[in-house]
Amino acid sequence: MTLPAASRPRPAPDNNQHVSGFFELQQRVKNAGLMERRVGAYIFRMVVLGLAFVGAFALVVALGNTWWQLAVAALFGVLFTQVAFLAHDGAHQQIFAAGRHNAWFSRIAGNLVVGMSYGWWTRKHGRHHAHPNTVGKDDDIATGTLVFVPEEAKNRSGFMGWLTRRQGWLFFPLLTLFALALHYTSVKSIVQNPKLKYRKTELALLALRFTGFPVLMILLLGPGLGAAFMGVQLMVFGVYMGGSFAPNHKGMPLIPKDAKVDFLTRQVLTSRNIRGGRIVDWAMGGLNYQIEHHLFPRMPSANLHQVRQIVREHCAEQGIPYTETGLIEAYRIVIKYLNRVGLGEADPMECPLITQLRPR
């Protein structure tokens, strides 16, 4: 990816200017009142989601033993993802003024409703925000089923090598298993970390979620239809979750582990916004304003669209590239990037800024 000349690195004084520039931007945002809590907006979302869950359960009971229940299962997959967005915002201290209230809201919503460990996710996500797309520091680009760092794709052989070479095309099919991976990792991380705060509470909430919901569906629908219901719910949840988070950073430049990059440049350069208006805002839970979210992680998601223009103008003044695209185009970029990494290309997202910042 070749960036315009304005985005290329400058001498140290200009990098210092970026640092001071961020504090100027931060002050402009504060003066606009965009860091203030939006508790009412969040409570409205919670009430709407609660009513939607009531309606979904009512549909399950009303429809009875019919394969139309699989459409309701897909609805549950969407609703669980929307709760995950709320848990994400609570973990970022966006909802309530008191930190403990945010933590307990996210702990209950994440573990009991979504089936995802709050303790595990907050540590992982905190590292991601501190070092987005930084090799060796951001767990979101650590090699697992998929490979995001070109150099790490060369050593794969056998079945995993075959999968890696086709990982872009297999991206969405693999997302159907993403929910199972989240649930498994949540339990594993709690079991293996005896020092986790409120460990027993998290385990109890996860146990209730993983037994209560499936057992209820099987009792209502029978073992065959109940199992199919759970399968569809898990697949939709996985694709929706993964499809909401992947466009934000995948296919954006990678930062070498020891590179020194100022906060403003690092957060903007590695993030991608998704256009699409209020429908995309709702569908992605505000994560489509990823640049603004990374710059102001405690800003209520309802305010992110308002700060976008301020950030765009500031980035233009500072000569920092601001990336924004449509959702389909973002998926195309992600798939192309994953395929190029999988085929072993040395640097599929070559970037003059990162090349010059890389330690020699």
C-alpha positions in Angstrom: 0.0 0.0 0.0 1.7 3.2 -1.2 0.9 6.2 0.8 1.0 9.8 -0.4 4.1 11.9 0.2 2.3 13.8 3.0 2.1 10.6 5.0 5.8 9.9 5.0 7.8 10.2 8.2 9.2 13.6 9.2 12.1 14.6 11.4 11.8 14.3 15.1 10.4 17.8 15.6 7.4 17.0 13.4 6.8 13.8 15.3 6.7 15.9 18.5 4.3 18.1 16.7 2.0 15.1 16.2 2.2 14.5 20.0 1.3 18.1 20.8 -1.3 17.9 18.0 -3.1 15.1 19.7 -3.5 17.1 22.9 -4.9 20.0 20.8 -7.3 17.5 19.2 -8.3 16.1 22.6 -9.0 19.6 23.9 -11.2 20.4 20.9 -13.2 17.2 21.5 -13.6 17.9 25.2 -14.7 21.5 24.5 -17.4 20.2 22.2 -18.8 18.1 25.0 -18.3 14.8 23.1 -16.7 13.0 26.1 -19.7 13.4 28.3 -21.7 10.3 29.2 -24.8 9.2 27.2 -26.4 7.1 29.9 -29.9 7.7 28.5 -28.9 6.5 25.1 -27.4 3.3 26.5 -30.4 2.6 28.7 -32.6 3.0 25.6 -30.5 0.4 23.8 -30.7 -2.0 26.8 -34.5 -1.7 27.0 -34.9 -2.2 23.2 -32.6 -5.3 23.3 -34.4 -6.6 26.4 -37.7 -6.4 24.6 -36.2 -8.0 21.5 -35.1 -11.0 23.6 -38.5 -11.3 25.1 -40.0 -11.2 21.6 -37.5 -13.8 20.4 -38.3 -16.2 23.3 -42.0 -15.6 22.6 -41.5 -16.6 19.0 -39.8 -19.8 20.0 -42.8 -20.8 22.2 -45.4 -19.6 19.6 -43.9 -21.3 16.6 -43.5 -24.7 18.1 -41.9 -27.6 16.3 -41.1 -26.1 12.9 -37.9 -25.5 11.0 -38.9 -21.8 10.9 -37.3 -21.8 14.3 -33.9 -21.6 12.5 -34.8 -18.0 11.5 -35.4 -17.3 15.2 -32.0 -18.9 15.9 -30.4 -16.4 13.5 -32.2 -13.6 15.3 -30.7 -14.8 18.6 -27.2 -14.7 17.0 -27.8 -11.0 16.0 -29.1 -10.2 19.5 -26.2 -11.8 21.3 -23.8 -9.8 19.1 -25.6 -6.5 19.9 -25.2 -7.4 23.6 -21.5 -7.9 23.0 -21.3 -4.4 21.6 -22.8 -3.1 24.8 -20.4 -5.2 26.9 -17.5 -3.8 24.8 -18.6 -0.2 25.6 -19.0 -0.9 29.3 -15.5 -2.4 29.4 -14.2 0.8 27.9 -15.9 2.8 30.7 -18.3 4.5 28.3 -21.7 3.9 29.9 -21.6 4.8 33.6 -19.6 7.3 35.6 -18.4 4.7 38.1 -15.9 2.3 36.8 -17.2 -0.6 39.0 -20.7 -0.2 37.5 -19.2 -0.4 34.0 -17.2 -3.5 35.0 -20.1 -5.3 36.5 -22.4 -4.5 33.7 -19.8 -5.9 31.2 -19.0 -8.9 33.4 -22.7 -9.9 33.5 -23.5 -9.0 29.9 -20.3 -10.7 28.6 -20.3 -13.8 30.7 -24.0 -14.5 31.3 -25.6 -13.3 28.1 -22.8 -13.5 25.4 -20.8 -16.4 26.9 -17.5 -14.5 26.7 -15.1 -13.9 29.7 -14.9 -10.3 30.7 -11.6 -10.8 32.5 -9.9 -12.5 29.5 -11.3 -10.1 26.9 -10.4 -6.9 28.7 -6.8 -7.9 29.1 -6.6 -8.9 25.5 -8.4 -5.9 24.2 -6.4 -3.6 26.4 -3.2 -4.8 24.7 -4.8 -4.3 21.3 -5.6 -0.7 22.0 -2.2 0.0 23.4 -0.4 -1.6 20.4 -2.8 -1.9 17.4 -1.4 -4.0 14.6 2.0 -4.1 16.3 3.8 -7.4 15.7 4.4 -9.3 18.9 2.3 -7.0 21.0 -1.2 -7.1 19.6 -2.9 -10.5 20.2 -5.4 -9.7 17.5 -2.8 -10.4 14.9 -1.1 -13.3 16.7 -0.9 -16.4 14.5 -3.7 -18.9 15.2 -6.0 -20.5 12.6 -5.3 -17.4 10.5 -1.9 -15.8 9.9 -1.7 -12.0 9.7 2.1 -11.5 9.7 3.7 -12.4 6.3 6.9 -13.8 7.8 4.9 -16.2 10.0 3.1 -17.9 7.1 6.3 -19.4 5.6 6.8 -22.1 8.2 3.4 -23.7 7.9 3.0 -27.1 6.2 0.5 -29.9 6.0 -3.1 -29.1 6.5 -2.4 -25.8 8.2 -0.2 -24.8 5.3 -3.0 -25.7 2.9 -5.5 -23.7 4.9 -3.1 -20.7 5.2 -2.6 -20.5 1.5 -6.3 -20.2 1.0 -7.2 -18.3 4.2 -8.7 -15.3 2.5 -11.3 -17.3 0.6 -11.9 -19.4 3.8 -12.3 -16.3 6.0 -16.1 -16.2 6.2 -16.5 -20.0 6.4 -14.1 -20.1 9.3 -16.1 -17.4 11.0 -18.9 -19.8 11.4 -16.7 -21.5 14.1 -15.7 -18.2 15.7 -18.3 -18.3 18.4 -17.2 -21.8 19.5 -13.6 -20.5 19.7 -14.7 -17.5 21.8 -16.6 -19.7 24.2 -13.8 -22.2 24.5 -11.1 -19.6 25.0 -13.2 -17.9 27.6 -13.4 -21.0 29.7 -9.8 -22.0 29.1 -8.5 -18.6 30.1 -10.4 -18.6 33.4 -9.5 -22.1 34.3 -5.8 -21.5 33.6 -5.6 -18.1 35.5 -6.3 -18.7 39.2 -5.4 -15.0 39.9 -8.2 -13.6 37.7 -10.4 -11.2 39.6 -13.9 -12.5 40.4 -12.8 -15.8 38.8 -15.5 -17.9 40.5 -18.2 -15.5 39.6 -17.2 -15.5 35.9 -17.1 -19.3 35.9 -20.5 -19.5 37.5 -22.0 -17.1 34.9 -20.4 -18.9 32.0 -21.6 -22.3 33.3 -25.2 -20.9 33.6 -25.0 -19.5 30.1 -23.6 -22.6 28.5 -26.0 -25.0 30.2 -29.2 -22.9 30.6 -29.7 -21.6 27.1 -29.0 -24.9 25.2 -31.0 -27.0 27.7 -34.0 -24.6 27.4 -33.9 -24.7 23.6 -33.7 -28.5 23.6 -36.6 -28.8 26.1 -38.7 -26.5 24.0 -37.8 -27.9 20.6 -36.6 -31.4 21.1 -33.1 -32.7 20.7 -32.9 -32.6 16.9 -34.4 -29.2 16.2 -32.9 -27.9 19.4 -29.4 -28.9 18.3 -30.0 -27.4 14.8 -31.2 -24.2 16.5 -28.0 -23.9 18.6 -25.9 -24.6 15.5 -27.5 -21.8 13.5 -27.3 -19.4 16.5 -23.6 -20.1 17.0 -22.8 -19.7 13.3 -24.7 -16.4 12.9 -23.2 -15.0 16.1 -19.6 -16.0 14.9 -20.0 -14.5 11.5 -21.6 -11.3 12.8 -19.0 -10.8 15.5 -16.1 -11.6 13.4 -17.5 -9.6 10.4 -17.9 -6.6 12.7 -14.4 -6.5 14.1 -12.3 -7.7 11.2 -12.7 -4.7 8.9 -11.4 -2.3 11.5 -7.7 -3.3 11.3 -7.1 -6.3 9.1 -5.3 -5.3 5.9 -4.0 -2.1 7.5 -0.2 -1.6 7.9 1.6 -3.6 10.5 4.0 -1.9 12.9 7.3 -3.6 13.8 7.6 -4.6 17.4 10.3 -2.1 18.4 9.2 0.8 16.2 8.7 4.2 17.9 5.5 5.7 16.6 3.6 8.5 18.4 0.1 7.8 19.7 -1.9 9.8 17.2 -0.1 8.3 14.2 -0.2 4.8 15.5 -3.9 4.7 16.2 -4.9 6.4 12.9 -2.5 4.6 10.6 -3.6 1.1 11.7 -7.4 1.7 11.8 -10.0 1.8 9.1 -13.4 3.5 9.3 -16.5 2.0 7.5 -19.0 4.3 5.8 -22.7 3.5 5.6 -24.7 5.9 7.7 -26.9 5.0 10.7 -27.7 1.5 9.4 -24.0 0.6 9.5 -23.7 2.5 12.8 -26.3 0.2 14.4 -25.1 -3.0 12.7 -21.5 -2.5 13.8 -22.3 -1.0 17.2 -20.4 2.1 16.5 -17.2 0.1 15.7 -17.3 1.5 12.2 -15.8 4.7 13.6 -12.7 2.7 14.6 -10.3 5.6 14.2 -12.2 7.8 16.6 -12.8 4.9 19.0 -9.0 4.2 19.2 -8.2 7.9 19.8 -11.0 8.3 22.4 -11.8 4.8 23.8 -13.9 6.2 26.6 -16.1 8.2 24.3 -19.7 6.9 24.2 -20.2 5.2 20.9 -23.2 7.4 20.2 -20.9 10.4 19.9 -18.3 8.9 17.6 -20.1 10.0 14.4 -20.0 13.6 15.7 -16.3 13.6 16.3 -15.5 12.1 12.9 -15.3 15.4 11.0 -13.1 17.0 13.7 -10.6 14.0 13.5 -10.6 14.0 9.7 -9.7 17.7 9.6 -7.0 17.3 12.2 -5.4 14.3 10.4 -5.4 16.3 7.2 -3.6 19.2 9.0 -1.1 16.8 10.5 -0.4 14.9 7.3 -1.6 11.6 8.7 -3.6 9.3 6.3 -7.2 8.8 7.4 -8.6 5.6 5.9 -12.4 5.2 5.3 -14.2 2.8 2.9 -17.4 1.0 2.4 -18.1 -2.3 4.1 -18.0 -4.5 1.0 -14.7 -2.9 -0.1 -13.3 -3.4 3.4 -14.1 -7.1 3.2 -12.5 -7.3 -0.3 -9.3 -5.7 1.1 -9.3 -8.1 4.1 -9.7 -11.2 1.9 -7.1 -10.0 -0.5 -4.7 -9.3 2.3 -5.2 -12.7 4.0 -4.6 -14.5 0.7 -1.4 -12.5 -0.1 -0.1 -13.2 3.4 -1.0 -16.9 3.1 0.9 -17.2 -0.2 4.0 -15.9 1.4 4.4 -12.4 0.0 7.1 -10.7 2.0 5.2 -7.4 2.6 1.6 -7.4 1.2 0.9 -4.0 2.7 4.2 -2.2 2.1 4.0 1.2 3.6 6.8 3.9 3.3 6.1 5.2 6.8 6.4 1.8 8.5 9.4 0.8 6.3 11.3 3.9 7.4 10.3 3.5 11.0 11.4 -0.1 11.2 14.6 -0.5 13.3 17.8 -1.2 11.4 
